[in-house]
């Protein structure tokens, strides 16, 4: 992916990704607080300060490894902590916390699209950044909706899954960073066409607004 981008586009891409990931994570915490859990707030994670959200493994090492492997890079911010036992609606509350991130990215993509239409005859660099910003948020939304632990979509699946499926999901989630690598390096090849198709559909919808 980076091989087809200019230096300016790479900078814009990283900036858009950081902004989008940080807001994504903060909204997890905001949703959890609205549902009764103040863990993220108590730990000072409801902030836009990037230093509070950068994780060495998933924000830095993961994209480097993927670039070396010639795989489109994916970054992830440090997950905002929450205590599911303190949430209203039990597992459904956890599902709401999980879905808050992708929904936020969808709304950010819409905001980016509206701004793009507003500045369509303006500065070329602004248009370039907004175009990347929209794409980044659509990618983050669709990727995080994959129902594979520990991605956000798994929280929704977990809330409705039978106990046997939950046990499997819990084992996968306990693998943490390794589970994400396995998804990207092994499984992503098989699901990539479907993911790209969904991303293109969402992107076309957002741009058409």
PyMOL commands that set and color helices and strands:
alter all, ss='L'
color gray80, all
select helices_A, chain A and resi 2-4+7-34+39-42+50-52+56-68+84-86+90-118+124-144+152-160+163-173+177-208
alter helices_A, ss='H'
color red, helices_A
deselect
rebuild
show_as cartoon
